């Protein structure tokens, strides 16, 4: 049991990351009732990243050839793709789900465990679905924005997805001896891929916490509506928080 708990924690770190209605909803306002506590956790996370994870990720990016990094990113994307398959079907996207099954099968075999991505070369689209999106499609709003220790931005709605994505990850079922180094590689590789995004945030944002919160929430809205959120609701969302604090639209 302890080994399983350790696996859950490592994989969750590595693969990032109330109230239902009949249709998806857009939450307006900052919806951050625990902002004080969230800012404390954010600052702790930022310190750990600034002095530990980011320096290692920067060295990794500097010395790892781009094709190798791309292959490693493909590998971890493929490991998490069963979660995409699962949630495509839960959202009623039958054709997309079947396409996702094919993509996972092709990349897991011909792509040597996902290190290569022949599915994309053959025109099989890549999708991004998770259980938080599924709950949003089913009509659940985000309830409240939260910042999790080490894991970062999240919401009450999206948090259960951490468990489902981990349980659907094949690495959860292998030895802890294997998970440790692979999970660490996943964390460092993911952080290296975000170096440019965080540089832009640090240079552009008057308040990094607010910038991160709004970028996260807008990205989640965009994901739930498959890139086409209701314009009038999105406009209200942006205006409610004030663009002067550096709000980022992520497509």
C-alpha positions in Angstrom: 0.0 0.0 0.0 2.8 2.4 0.9 4.4 1.7 -2.5 1.2 2.5 -4.3 0.9 5.8 -2.4 4.5 6.7 -3.3 3.8 5.9 -6.9 0.6 8.1 -6.9 2.6 11.0 -5.5 5.5 10.7 -7.9 3.3 10.3 -11.0 1.0 13.1 -10.0 4.0 15.4 -9.7 5.4 14.2 -13.0 2.2 14.5 -15.1 0.8 17.6 -15.0 -0.8 19.1 -14.3 -20.2 20.9 -6.4 -23.0 22.3 -8.3 -23.9 20.7 -11.7 -26.0 21.9 -14.5 -27.1 20.4 -17.8 -24.6 22.3 -19.9 -21.0 23.6 -19.6 -20.7 26.9 -17.7 -18.2 29.7 -17.7 -17.2 31.1 -14.3 -16.9 34.9 -14.2 -14.9 36.8 -11.6 -11.7 35.6 -10.0 -13.5 32.9 -8.0 -10.6 32.7 -5.5 -12.1 32.8 -2.0 -9.0 31.3 -0.5 -6.6 33.8 -2.2 -4.7 34.5 1.0 -3.8 30.9 1.6 -3.3 30.3 -2.1 -0.7 33.1 -2.3 1.2 31.5 0.5 1.3 28.1 -1.2 2.1 29.9 -4.5 5.1 31.6 -2.9 6.4 28.3 -1.4 6.0 26.6 -4.8 7.7 29.4 -6.5 10.7 29.2 -4.1 11.1 25.5 -4.7 10.9 26.0 -8.4 13.2 29.0 -8.5 16.0 27.5 -6.4 15.7 23.8 -7.2 13.6 22.7 -10.2 14.2 25.6 -12.6 18.0 25.5 -12.4 18.1 21.8 -13.1 15.6 22.2 -15.9 17.7 25.0 -17.4 20.8 22.8 -17.4 18.8 19.9 -18.9 17.5 22.2 -21.7 21.0 23.5 -22.3 22.7 20.2 -22.7 20.0 17.8 -24.0 19.6 17.9 -27.8 16.3 19.1 -29.0 15.4 15.9 -30.8 16.0 13.9 -27.6 13.8 16.3 -25.6 11.1 16.1 -28.2 11.2 12.3 -28.0 11.0 12.4 -24.2 8.1 14.7 -24.4 6.4 12.4 -26.9 7.0 9.5 -24.5 5.4 11.1 -21.5 2.5 12.4 -23.7 1.8 8.9 -24.8 1.9 7.5 -21.3 -0.9 9.9 -20.3 -2.9 9.3 -23.5 -5.1 6.6 -22.0 -6.5 9.3 -19.9 -7.4 11.2 -23.0 -9.1 8.1 -24.5 -11.1 7.5 -21.3 -12.4 11.1 -21.1 -13.1 11.4 -24.8 -15.6 8.5 -24.4 -17.0 10.0 -21.1 -17.7 13.2 -22.9 -19.7 11.3 -25.6 -17.1 12.0 -28.3 -17.2 8.5 -29.8 -15.4 9.2 -33.1 -12.7 11.1 -31.3 -12.3 8.4 -28.7 -11.8 5.7 -31.4 -9.3 8.0 -33.1 -7.5 8.4 -29.8 -7.4 4.6 -29.3 -5.8 4.3 -32.7 -3.3 7.1 -31.9 -2.2 5.4 -28.7 -1.9 2.0 -30.3 0.2 3.3 -33.2 2.6 5.4 -31.1 3.0 2.7 -28.5 4.0 0.1 -31.0 5.5 1.6 -34.2 6.5 4.7 -32.2 8.6 2.6 -29.8 6.6 3.3 -26.7 5.7 6.8 -27.8 9.2 8.2 -28.2 8.3 8.8 -31.8 5.0 10.2 -33.1 4.1 8.5 -36.4 0.4 9.0 -35.7 0.7 12.7 -36.2 2.7 12.2 -39.4 -0.1 10.0 -40.6 -2.7 12.6 -39.9 -4.2 11.2 -36.7 -5.1 14.2 -34.6 -3.9 14.7 -31.0 -6.5 15.7 -28.4 -6.3 17.0 -24.9 -9.0 15.7 -22.5 -9.0 15.1 -18.8 -11.5 14.4 -16.0 -11.7 18.1 -15.0 -12.8 18.9 -18.6 -15.3 16.0 -18.5 -16.9 17.4 -15.3 -17.0 20.8 -17.0 -18.7 19.3 -20.1 -21.2 17.6 -17.7 -22.0 21.0 -16.3 -19.9 21.4 -13.1 -18.4 24.8 -12.6 -14.9 25.2 -11.1 -16.3 25.9 -7.6 -13.1 27.6 -6.5 -9.6 28.2 -7.7 -6.9 26.6 -5.5 -3.2 26.3 -5.5 -1.9 22.8 -4.5 1.5 22.3 -2.8 4.1 21.4 -5.5 1.4 20.8 -8.1 0.4 24.5 -8.6 -2.8 26.0 -10.1 -5.9 23.9 -9.9 -9.6 24.1 -9.0 -12.0 22.1 -6.9 -13.5 20.7 -10.1 -10.1 19.7 -11.6 -8.6 18.1 -8.6 -10.2 14.7 -8.9 -8.6 14.5 -12.4 -5.2 14.1 -10.7 -6.3 10.7 -9.4 -7.9 9.5 -12.6 -4.9 10.6 -14.7 -2.5 8.8 -12.4 -4.6 5.6 -12.2 -4.7 5.5 -16.0 -1.0 5.9 -16.3 0.8 2.6 -17.0 3.8 3.6 -14.9 1.5 3.5 -11.8 1.6 -0.3 -12.0 5.3 -0.9 -12.3 8.1 -1.0 -9.7 8.7 2.1 -7.5 12.4 1.7 -8.4 11.5 2.4 -12.0 9.0 5.2 -11.2 11.4 7.3 -9.2 13.9 8.2 -12.0 11.3 8.3 -14.7 9.0 10.5 -12.7 11.9 12.8 -12.0 12.7 13.0 -15.7 9.1 13.8 -16.4 9.1 16.7 -13.9 12.4 18.2 -15.3 11.4 17.7 -18.9 8.0 19.4 -18.3 9.6 22.3 -16.5 12.2 22.7 -19.3 9.3 23.0 -21.8 7.8 25.8 -19.7 10.9 27.9 -19.4 9.9 30.3 -22.1 6.3 30.6 -20.8 7.5 31.5 -17.3 10.0 33.9 -18.6 7.3 35.8 -20.4 5.2 35.7 -17.2 8.0 37.1 -15.1 8.7 39.9 -17.5 5.1 40.9 -18.4 3.1 40.4 -15.2 2.7 43.1 -12.6 1.5 40.3 -10.3 2.7 36.8 -11.2 0.1 35.1 -9.0 -2.8 36.9 -10.7 -1.3 36.3 -14.1 -0.9 32.6 -13.4 -4.4 32.2 -12.0 -6.1 33.9 -15.0 -3.9 32.1 -17.5 -4.9 28.8 -15.9 -8.6 29.6 -15.7 -8.8 30.8 -19.3 -6.9 27.8 -20.6 -9.3 25.5 -18.8 -12.4 27.3 -20.2 -10.8 27.0 -23.6 -10.2 23.3 -23.1 -13.7 22.6 -21.9 -15.3 24.3 -24.9 -12.8 22.7 -27.3 -11.2 26.0 -28.2 -14.5 27.7 -28.9 -15.9 29.2 -25.6 -18.9 31.5 -25.8 -17.5 34.9 -26.7 -19.9 36.9 -24.6 -19.1 34.9 -21.5 -15.4 35.0 -22.1 -15.5 38.8 -22.6 -17.3 39.1 -19.2 -14.7 36.8 -17.7 -11.8 39.0 -18.9 -13.4 42.3 -18.0 -14.2 41.1 -14.5 -10.6 40.6 -13.6 -9.0 43.6 -15.3 -6.5 43.3 -18.2 -4.2 45.8 -16.5 -2.8 42.9 -14.3 -1.5 41.0 -17.3 -4.2 38.5 -18.4 -3.0 35.9 -20.9 -5.3 34.4 -23.5 -4.2 30.8 -24.2 -5.6 29.0 -27.2 
